[in-house]
Amino acid sequence: MDFPIRITPLLRPLLFPLRASGERAAVRIGGGRVEVEFGVLFRGSFALEQIEHVSRSTWPWWSGLGLRLGARGRVGLVGSLEGVVCVHFNRPQRVRAPFPWRCRELYLSLHDPDGFIATVEAEAHMAAA
């Protein structure tokens, strides 16, 4: 199942040259994995069992939009201040952003945040059974 990353119209022209739009700015869930792509800026693949929990969240405007790398493994793929979720991992995950980075919390702005949360929880439950 695919969940597009929400990107505000004002940010689209800035991210377009970096291919962070359309199918290349999405989260895919299936086969026991969560795949995240944000153009040439970010790529990550995580086993569902590595996710501690996922929840609705907020992203402060002063932290900026686009790819954001923060202290203590905080990574944001935020194209909008709406529809933000946070994926908490049970241990740091390796991602490419655009160079190797350790991610403990992944913030995503999604068009369907509640659908994403429900799908992750359902897939994790099925994988555990």
GUKEVO-880196 format. One record per residue: x negated, y, z negated of N, C-alpha, C in turn; residue in three letters. Coordinates in pm, 1 decimal. Example, Ala and Ser with C-alpha at 12.3 -4.5 7.8 and 13.67 -1.06 7.14 Angstrom:
REM residues 2
+----------+----------+----------+----------+----------+----------+----------+----------+----------+-----+
:     n_c1 :     n_c2 :     n_c3 :    ca_c1 :    ca_c2 :    ca_c3 :     c_c1 :     c_c2 :     c_c3 :   r :
+----------+----------+----------+----------+----------+----------+----------+----------+----------+-----+
:  -1319.0 :   -569.0 :   -780.0 :  -1230.0 :   -450.0 :   -780.0 :  -1320.0 :   -330.0 :   -780.0 : ALA :
:  -1285.0 :   -225.0 :   -708.0 :  -1367.0 :   -106.0 :   -714.0 :  -1290.0 :      3.0 :   -787.0 : SER :
+----------+----------+----------+----------+----------+----------+----------+----------+----------+-----+
END
This chain:
REM residues 129
+----------+----------+----------+----------+----------+----------+----------+----------+----------+-----+
:     n_c1 :     n_c2 :     n_c3 :    ca_c1 :    ca_c2 :    ca_c3 :     c_c1 :     c_c2 :     c_c3 :   r :
+----------+----------+----------+----------+----------+----------+----------+----------+----------+-----+
:    -83.3 :   -117.3 :      0.0 :      0.0 :      0.0 :      0.0 :    -88.7 :    124.8 :      0.0 : MET :
:    -53.4 :    222.3 :     80.4 :   -131.3 :    346.1 :     93.1 :    -65.1 :    462.5 :     20.3 : ASP :
:   -147.6 :    543.3 :    -44.3 :   -102.6 :    663.9 :   -112.6 :   -188.4 :    780.5 :    -65.0 : PHE :
:   -132.7 :    868.8 :     18.6 :   -209.8 :    982.9 :     68.4 :   -245.2 :   1081.6 :    -43.5 : PRO :
:   -363.9 :   1138.8 :    -32.6 :   -406.0 :   1243.5 :   -125.0 :   -339.0 :   1373.3 :    -82.2 : ILE :
:   -279.3 :   1439.9 :   -178.5 :   -209.2 :   1566.5 :   -151.9 :   -311.8 :   1677.6 :   -134.8 : ARG :
:   -301.2 :   1749.9 :    -22.6 :   -392.0 :   1860.7 :      6.9 :   -308.0 :   1982.5 :     43.8 : ILE :
:   -329.4 :   2093.2 :    -24.5 :   -253.5 :   2214.8 :      3.1 :   -286.7 :   2265.6 :    143.5 : THR :
:   -191.8 :   2331.1 :    208.9 :   -216.4 :   2383.5 :    344.0 :   -336.5 :   2477.2 :    352.7 : PRO :
:   -362.9 :   2556.2 :    249.1 :   -476.6 :   2649.1 :    251.9 :   -611.5 :   2576.2 :    250.1 : LEU :
:   -614.9 :   2457.2 :    192.6 :   -739.8 :   2381.9 :    181.3 :   -766.9 :   2294.1 :    303.6 : LEU :
:   -662.9 :   2259.8 :    378.6 :   -678.5 :   2169.0 :    493.5 :   -784.8 :   2214.2 :    593.8 : ARG :
:   -789.2 :   2341.5 :    635.2 :   -892.4 :   2380.9 :    732.6 :  -1035.1 :   2363.8 :    680.4 : PRO :
:  -1054.2 :   2378.5 :    548.8 :  -1187.7 :   2362.6 :    491.6 :  -1230.5 :   2215.8 :    485.4 : LEU :
:  -1133.4 :   2126.0 :    463.3 :  -1164.6 :   1983.8 :    450.7 :  -1162.9 :   1910.9 :    584.2 : LEU :
:  -1097.5 :   1968.2 :    684.5 :  -1086.7 :   1901.9 :    815.0 :  -1222.7 :   1866.8 :    876.5 : PHE :
:  -1321.7 :   1957.8 :    878.3 :  -1452.6 :   1921.1 :    935.1 :  -1521.2 :   1806.4 :    860.3 : PRO :
:  -1481.9 :   1785.5 :    736.0 :  -1539.8 :   1678.1 :    655.0 :  -1455.1 :   1550.6 :    663.3 : LEU :
:  -1357.9 :   1553.1 :    753.5 :  -1268.5 :   1440.4 :    780.8 :  -1185.5 :   1399.1 :    659.4 : ARG :
:  -1163.8 :   1489.2 :    567.3 :  -1083.0 :   1461.3 :    448.5 :   -938.7 :   1501.5 :    475.3 : ALA :
:   -875.3 :   1427.6 :    565.4 :   -735.1 :   1453.5 :    598.9 :   -674.2 :   1325.8 :    655.3 : SER :
:   -542.4 :   1321.0 :    657.7 :   -471.5 :   1207.1 :    715.1 :   -510.6 :   1075.7 :    649.9 : GLY :
:   -534.6 :    974.2 :    731.9 :   -568.4 :    840.7 :    682.8 :   -701.5 :    836.0 :    609.3 : GLU :
:   -785.2 :    934.9 :    630.5 :   -917.6 :    936.6 :    566.6 :   -917.2 :   1010.4 :    433.0 : ARG :
:   -798.5 :   1043.9 :    384.5 :   -782.4 :   1102.3 :    251.0 :   -668.9 :   1026.3 :    183.7 : ALA :
:   -701.1 :    905.6 :    136.0 :   -596.2 :    818.0 :     84.1 :   -652.5 :    717.7 :    -15.6 : ALA :
:   -559.4 :    658.6 :    -89.5 :   -588.7 :    550.2 :   -182.3 :   -511.4 :    429.3 :   -132.9 : VAL :
:   -579.1 :    314.7 :   -123.0 :   -515.8 :    191.2 :    -77.4 :   -524.0 :     87.8 :   -188.7 : ARG :
:   -411.7 :     20.5 :   -213.7 :   -406.5 :    -82.5 :   -316.7 :   -365.9 :   -213.5 :   -250.6 : ILE :
:   -443.0 :   -317.7 :   -276.7 :   -409.8 :   -449.5 :   -223.9 :   -523.5 :   -546.7 :   -245.1 : GLY :
:   -489.9 :   -674.0 :   -251.4 :   -591.8 :   -776.4 :   -266.7 :   -670.1 :   -765.1 :   -396.0 : GLY :
:   -604.9 :   -713.1 :   -500.1 :   -672.2 :   -699.6 :   -629.2 :   -770.5 :   -584.2 :   -637.7 : GLY :
:   -765.0 :   -492.9 :   -539.8 :   -859.8 :   -381.3 :   -536.3 :   -789.0 :   -248.5 :   -511.9 : ARG :
:   -855.7 :   -142.4 :   -552.8 :   -814.0 :     -5.3 :   -523.4 :   -927.6 :     56.3 :   -440.9 : VAL :
:   -896.4 :     98.0 :   -319.2 :   -993.7 :    160.2 :   -228.2 :   -958.4 :    308.4 :   -217.5 : GLU :
:  -1057.0 :    393.5 :   -235.3 :  -1035.1 :    538.1 :   -229.2 :  -1129.3 :    597.0 :   -125.4 : VAL :
:  -1072.3 :    679.7 :    -36.7 :  -1152.5 :    747.3 :     65.7 :  -1111.7 :    894.3 :     71.1 : GLU :
:  -1210.6 :    981.3 :     82.6 :  -1187.2 :   1125.0 :     95.3 :  -1283.8 :   1177.0 :    201.6 : PHE :
:  -1256.7 :   1139.6 :    327.5 :  -1341.7 :   1178.7 :    439.4 :  -1483.9 :   1128.5 :    420.6 : GLY :
:  -1580.9 :   1209.5 :    458.7 :  -1721.5 :   1171.7 :    441.7 :  -1771.9 :   1204.6 :    300.6 : VAL :
:  -1686.2 :   1266.9 :    219.2 :  -1727.4 :   1312.4 :     87.1 :  -1727.0 :   1204.3 :    -19.9 : LEU :
:  -1636.4 :   1106.8 :     -8.8 :  -1619.6 :   1011.3 :   -118.2 :  -1569.8 :    877.9 :    -66.7 : PHE :
:  -1624.5 :    773.0 :   -124.6 :  -1575.6 :    637.8 :    -99.4 :  -1597.9 :    557.0 :   -226.9 : ARG :
:  -1492.4 :    484.9 :   -267.6 :  -1502.6 :    398.8 :   -384.9 :  -1412.1 :    278.6 :   -369.8 : GLY :
:  -1454.9 :    167.2 :   -425.8 :  -1377.6 :     43.0 :   -424.1 :  -1385.6 :    -17.6 :   -562.9 : SER :
:  -1269.1 :    -42.7 :   -623.3 :  -1263.9 :    -87.7 :   -761.7 :  -1173.5 :   -208.5 :   -775.9 : PHE :
:  -1217.7 :   -306.5 :   -853.2 :  -1131.5 :   -419.3 :   -888.1 :  -1026.9 :   -370.0 :   -987.4 : ALA :
:   -904.6 :   -418.7 :   -974.3 :   -797.3 :   -375.0 :  -1064.1 :   -831.1 :   -400.1 :  -1210.4 : LEU :
:   -904.2 :   -508.1 :  -1238.2 :   -936.6 :   -536.5 :  -1378.4 :  -1034.7 :   -435.7 :  -1437.5 : GLU :
:  -1095.7 :   -351.1 :  -1355.2 :  -1185.1 :   -246.7 :  -1404.4 :  -1108.9 :   -122.5 :  -1451.5 : GLN :
:   -979.4 :   -117.8 :  -1420.1 :   -897.5 :     -1.9 :  -1458.6 :   -841.8 :    -25.2 :  -1598.9 : ILE :
:   -879.2 :     61.3 :  -1690.7 :   -830.9 :     53.9 :  -1828.3 :   -685.4 :     98.5 :  -1834.0 : GLU :
:   -657.3 :    214.0 :  -1774.4 :   -519.4 :    262.0 :  -1759.8 :   -516.0 :    377.9 :  -1661.1 : HIS :
:   -397.0 :    405.9 :  -1614.4 :   -374.9 :    516.1 :  -1520.6 :   -256.3 :    596.1 :  -1571.9 : VAL :
:   -266.0 :    729.4 :  -1562.6 :   -160.1 :    813.6 :  -1618.0 :   -149.9 :    945.0 :  -1541.3 : SER :
:    -33.6 :   1009.1 :  -1557.3 :    -17.6 :   1144.6 :  -1504.3 :   -114.3 :   1235.2 :  -1578.4 : ARG :
:   -161.0 :   1337.3 :  -1509.4 :   -256.8 :   1427.6 :  -1570.2 :   -239.5 :   1566.7 :  -1511.4 : SER :
:   -328.1 :   1654.3 :  -1548.0 :   -333.2 :   1788.8 :  -1489.3 :   -475.9 :   1814.6 :  -1447.0 : THR :
:   -491.4 :   1912.5 :  -1361.5 :   -624.2 :   1955.3 :  -1318.4 :   -627.4 :   2106.0 :  -1330.9 : TRP :
:   -717.5 :   2161.9 :  -1410.7 :   -720.4 :   2307.5 :  -1428.3 :   -768.2 :   2377.9 :  -1301.3 : PRO :
:   -706.0 :   2487.7 :  -1266.4 :   -740.1 :   2559.5 :  -1143.3 :   -885.7 :   2604.3 :  -1144.2 : TRP :
:   -940.2 :   2637.0 :  -1263.6 :  -1077.6 :   2685.2 :  -1270.1 :  -1181.1 :   2574.7 :  -1242.3 : TRP :
:  -1136.9 :   2449.3 :  -1238.4 :  -1229.0 :   2340.2 :  -1203.0 :  -1245.4 :   2325.3 :  -1052.4 : SER :
:  -1161.8 :   2395.9 :   -976.0 :  -1174.7 :   2395.7 :   -831.1 :  -1103.0 :   2280.7 :   -762.8 : GLY :
:  -1098.7 :   2288.3 :   -630.8 :  -1032.2 :   2186.1 :   -548.9 :  -1134.5 :   2119.5 :   -457.9 : LEU :
:  -1096.4 :   2005.1 :   -405.0 :  -1185.0 :   1927.8 :   -318.7 :  -1251.4 :   1818.0 :   -399.4 : GLY :
:  -1371.8 :   1780.9 :   -362.6 :  -1450.0 :   1684.3 :   -439.4 :  -1517.9 :   1758.0 :   -553.4 : LEU :
:  -1494.1 :   1712.1 :   -675.9 :  -1553.5 :   1774.4 :   -794.1 :  -1623.0 :   1666.2 :   -875.5 : ARG :
:  -1749.9 :   1685.4 :   -904.6 :  -1828.0 :   1593.3 :   -986.5 :  -1856.6 :   1660.7 :  -1119.0 : LEU :
:  -1820.6 :   1593.0 :  -1227.2 :  -1837.3 :   1654.2 :  -1357.8 :  -1920.5 :   1570.1 :  -1452.0 : GLY :
:  -1941.8 :   1625.8 :  -1567.2 :  -2019.7 :   1558.6 :  -1671.1 :  -1946.3 :   1436.3 :  -1723.3 : ALA :
:  -2020.5 :   1344.4 :  -1777.2 :  -1967.5 :   1223.4 :  -1839.6 :  -1882.5 :   1139.0 :  -1745.6 : ARG :
:  -1917.3 :   1138.8 :  -1615.8 :  -1850.1 :   1050.9 :  -1520.8 :  -1712.9 :   1094.8 :  -1475.1 : GLY :
:  -1685.1 :   1221.6 :  -1484.7 :  -1555.6 :   1274.5 :  -1439.9 :  -1566.5 :   1313.3 :  -1292.7 : ARG :
:  -1478.6 :   1255.1 :  -1208.8 :  -1477.5 :   1283.7 :  -1065.4 :  -1335.8 :   1325.2 :  -1027.0 : VAL :
:  -1325.8 :   1431.7 :   -948.3 :  -1195.9 :   1477.9 :   -901.3 :  -1190.2 :   1478.7 :   -749.2 : GLY :
:  -1085.3 :   1420.4 :   -695.1 :  -1050.8 :   1432.2 :   -552.9 :   -917.6 :   1504.5 :   -552.7 : LEU :
:   -925.8 :   1634.8 :   -563.6 :   -808.5 :   1715.8 :   -591.2 :   -788.1 :   1816.4 :   -479.1 : VAL :
:   -683.6 :   1793.2 :   -402.2 :   -649.0 :   1883.8 :   -294.2 :   -532.2 :   1973.5 :   -329.5 : GLY :
:   -476.0 :   1952.2 :   -448.9 :   -361.6 :   2028.5 :   -495.9 :   -356.9 :   2016.9 :   -648.0 : SER :
:   -296.6 :   2113.2 :   -713.0 :   -278.8 :   2105.3 :   -857.6 :   -154.4 :   2026.7 :   -894.8 : LEU :
:    -78.8 :   1981.5 :   -796.0 :     42.0 :   1902.4 :   -818.4 :     13.8 :   1754.2 :   -794.8 : GLU :
:     88.0 :   1669.3 :   -865.0 :     80.0 :   1525.2 :   -843.6 :    -50.3 :   1461.8 :   -888.1 : GLY :
:   -113.4 :   1516.5 :   -992.1 :   -244.0 :   1466.7 :  -1035.8 :   -226.9 :   1346.3 :  -1128.5 : VAL :
:   -307.6 :   1243.6 :  -1103.2 :   -316.6 :   1126.6 :  -1189.8 :   -462.7 :   1108.4 :  -1228.9 : VAL :
:   -483.6 :   1039.0 :  -1339.7 :   -618.7 :   1006.1 :  -1383.2 :   -629.8 :    855.0 :  -1396.5 : CYS :
:   -729.6 :    799.2 :  -1329.9 :   -760.6 :    657.0 :  -1340.8 :   -878.0 :    645.8 :  -1437.1 : VAL :
:   -855.1 :    578.5 :  -1550.2 :   -959.4 :    557.6 :  -1651.2 :  -1015.2 :    416.9 :  -1632.9 : HIS :
:  -1145.3 :    406.6 :  -1618.2 :  -1209.2 :    276.2 :  -1601.1 :  -1262.7 :    226.2 :  -1735.1 : PHE :
:  -1268.6 :     94.1 :  -1749.7 :  -1317.5 :     37.9 :  -1875.7 :  -1469.8 :     45.6 :  -1886.3 : ASN :
:  -1537.1 :     71.3 :  -1775.1 :  -1680.6 :    100.5 :  -1775.2 :  -1710.3 :    182.0 :  -1648.8 : ARG :
:  -1817.7 :    258.7 :  -1647.7 :  -1847.5 :    342.6 :  -1530.8 :  -1857.7 :    260.8 :  -1401.9 : PRO :
:  -1803.7 :    317.6 :  -1294.4 :  -1802.5 :    253.8 :  -1163.1 :  -1894.1 :    329.6 :  -1068.2 : GLN :
:  -1961.0 :    255.8 :   -980.5 :  -2044.9 :    319.7 :   -878.4 :  -1956.8 :    366.2 :   -763.8 : ARG :
:  -1977.2 :    490.8 :   -723.2 :  -1906.6 :    547.1 :   -608.5 :  -2009.3 :    619.1 :   -521.6 : VAL :
:  -1967.2 :    651.7 :   -399.3 :  -2050.8 :    732.4 :   -309.6 :  -1981.8 :    866.8 :   -294.5 : ARG :
:  -2047.0 :    974.9 :   -342.9 :  -1980.0 :   1104.3 :   -347.9 :  -2070.5 :   1222.7 :   -319.8 : ALA :
:  -2126.7 :   1249.0 :   -209.9 :  -2165.6 :   1164.2 :    -97.3 :  -2288.5 :   1080.3 :   -128.8 : PRO :
:  -2348.8 :   1099.1 :   -242.4 :  -2460.9 :   1017.3 :   -287.2 :  -2411.0 :    930.4 :   -403.0 : PHE :
:  -2482.9 :    826.5 :   -442.2 :  -2435.7 :    739.8 :   -551.4 :  -2411.1 :    818.7 :   -680.0 : PRO :
:  -2301.9 :    785.2 :   -746.0 :  -2259.7 :    854.3 :   -867.9 :  -2187.4 :    754.8 :   -956.3 : TRP :
:  -2189.7 :    777.7 :  -1085.8 :  -2115.8 :    694.7 :  -1181.1 :  -1984.8 :    764.6 :  -1216.7 : ARG :
:  -1875.5 :    689.7 :  -1207.9 :  -1742.1 :    745.3 :  -1231.5 :  -1675.2 :    671.2 :  -1347.3 : CYS :
:  -1635.5 :    745.5 :  -1448.5 :  -1562.4 :    688.9 :  -1563.4 :  -1414.6 :    726.7 :  -1556.5 : ARG :
:  -1386.3 :    846.9 :  -1506.5 :  -1249.4 :    895.9 :  -1488.2 :  -1238.2 :    952.1 :  -1347.9 : GLU :
:  -1136.7 :    907.9 :  -1275.3 :  -1114.3 :    953.6 :  -1138.6 :   -980.7 :   1025.9 :  -1132.4 : LEU :
:   -985.4 :   1155.2 :  -1102.4 :   -864.3 :   1236.5 :  -1089.9 :   -828.0 :   1245.2 :   -942.5 : TYR :
:   -700.5 :   1220.7 :   -913.2 :   -650.5 :   1222.2 :   -775.5 :   -523.6 :   1304.9 :   -769.4 : LEU :
:   -509.4 :   1389.5 :   -667.8 :   -381.6 :   1457.0 :   -644.1 :   -311.4 :   1377.9 :   -534.2 : SER :
:   -194.4 :   1324.2 :   -566.2 :   -124.7 :   1234.0 :   -474.5 :     14.8 :   1284.8 :   -440.9 : LEU :
:     62.2 :   1247.5 :   -322.6 :    199.2 :   1281.1 :   -283.9 :    300.6 :   1203.3 :   -367.9 : HIS :
:    265.8 :   1080.9 :   -408.0 :    356.2 :    996.1 :   -486.0 :    283.8 :    943.2 :   -610.1 : ASP :
:    260.2 :   1029.4 :   -708.3 :    184.9 :    985.1 :   -826.2 :    256.4 :    875.9 :   -905.5 : PRO :
:    387.4 :    886.2 :   -919.5 :    460.5 :    785.4 :   -997.1 :    460.9 :    650.5 :   -925.4 : ASP :
:    472.6 :    651.4 :   -793.4 :    465.3 :    527.3 :   -716.3 :    328.0 :    463.6 :   -728.0 : GLY :
:    223.7 :    545.6 :   -728.2 :     87.2 :    495.8 :   -743.6 :     70.4 :    428.7 :   -879.8 : PHE :
:    113.6 :    495.5 :   -985.4 :    101.3 :    440.4 :  -1120.2 :    176.5 :    308.0 :  -1130.4 : ILE :
:    299.9 :    304.4 :  -1079.9 :    379.6 :    182.0 :  -1085.8 :    314.1 :     68.5 :  -1007.3 : ALA :
:    257.1 :     99.8 :   -891.8 :    192.4 :     -3.3 :   -809.7 :     66.9 :    -56.6 :   -876.9 : THR :
:    -15.7 :     31.1 :   -932.7 :   -136.0 :    -13.9 :  -1002.9 :    -97.3 :   -104.0 :  -1120.1 : VAL :
:      2.1 :    -63.2 :  -1197.5 :     44.6 :   -143.5 :  -1312.4 :    100.9 :   -277.8 :  -1269.2 : GLU :
:    182.2 :   -280.7 :  -1162.7 :    240.2 :   -406.2 :  -1113.5 :    131.3 :   -498.5 :  -1058.2 : ALA :
:     38.7 :   -443.6 :   -979.8 :    -69.9 :   -525.0 :   -923.7 :   -161.2 :   -578.1 :  -1033.1 : GLU :
:   -189.6 :   -496.2 :  -1133.6 :   -274.8 :   -540.7 :  -1243.8 :   -205.7 :   -651.9 :  -1321.7 : ALA :
:    -75.5 :   -640.5 :  -1341.6 :      1.5 :   -743.6 :  -1411.8 :     -1.0 :   -874.4 :  -1333.1 : HIS :
:     15.0 :   -864.6 :  -1201.1 :     12.3 :   -984.9 :  -1116.9 :   -126.8 :  -1048.4 :  -1117.0 : MET :
:   -230.6 :   -966.1 :  -1115.8 :   -367.1 :  -1018.7 :  -1114.4 :   -400.6 :  -1087.9 :  -1246.5 : ALA :
:   -342.8 :  -1038.1 :  -1357.2 :   -369.3 :  -1096.0 :  -1487.7 :   -292.7 :  -1225.5 :  -1510.0 : ALA :
:   -183.8 :  -1243.6 :  -1437.0 :    -99.1 :  -1363.9 :  -1457.4 :   -157.5 :  -1487.0 :  -1393.1 : ALA :
+----------+----------+----------+----------+----------+----------+----------+----------+----------+-----+
END
